[in-house]
Each structure stands twice: as structure tokens, then as C-alpha cells.
Amino acid sequence: MSNFQIFDRHSWGAIREARGITYAQLGELCGVHLKSVSKWFYGERTPSLHHTILLAKALGIPLNQVLKSVTDSDIRSAIRSIL
């Protein structure tokens, strides 16, 4: 499986701020502590695929938009199994 990243902390952070969603709220929606969320948005850690999908849903980012750049069939299968 190839290395890939669909979480974009800069653009997703701008969306988070524009929507007035706090790290604590995202943490609650994703089932993690707010410190985990802050580390994702500060670039100290990368959210798992599962948490990336939960973040997209919480921020109102359409999953088809998020996932359209994923071309690896194994990764697409993994994503489908999570959804």
C-alpha cells in the first residue's frame, strides 16, 4: 500500500475556524481528546484514516471531494470498509 495523505491541516483548519468549531468539539465528535486534535492541526501528528473521515464529516467536507485524489485500489477498499 502506498503512502498517502488526505488530511490538509491548513485548509481544514481554515474551514474549522470559519465554522467556529473548537478542538474540543472535534475531539468529542471523533472520540479523541482535544490534545490529539490540536496535534493534528499543528502538524505534530497525522490523524488515522478513520479519524480523517470523522473529521471531514464533522467539518462538513464532502467525502467524495476528500477522497477523489485517492487512486490506489487497496486504499479505496480500506476506505469503503470504514464507511
Stockholm file with secondary structure:
# STOCKHOLM 1.0

chainA/1-83         MSNFQIFDRHSWGAIREARGITYAQLGELCGVHLKSVSKWFYGERTPSLHHTILLAKALGIPLNQVLKSVTDSDIRSAIRSIL
#=GR chainA/1-83 SS CCCCCCCCHHHHHHHHHHHTCCHHHHHHHHTSCHHHHHHHHTTSSCCCHHHHHHHHHHHTCCHHHHHTTCCCHHHHHHHHHHC
#=GC SS_cons        CCCCCCCCHHHHHHHHHHHTCCHHHHHHHHTSCHHHHHHHHTTSSCCCHHHHHHHHHHHTCCHHHHHTTCCCHHHHHHHHHHC
//
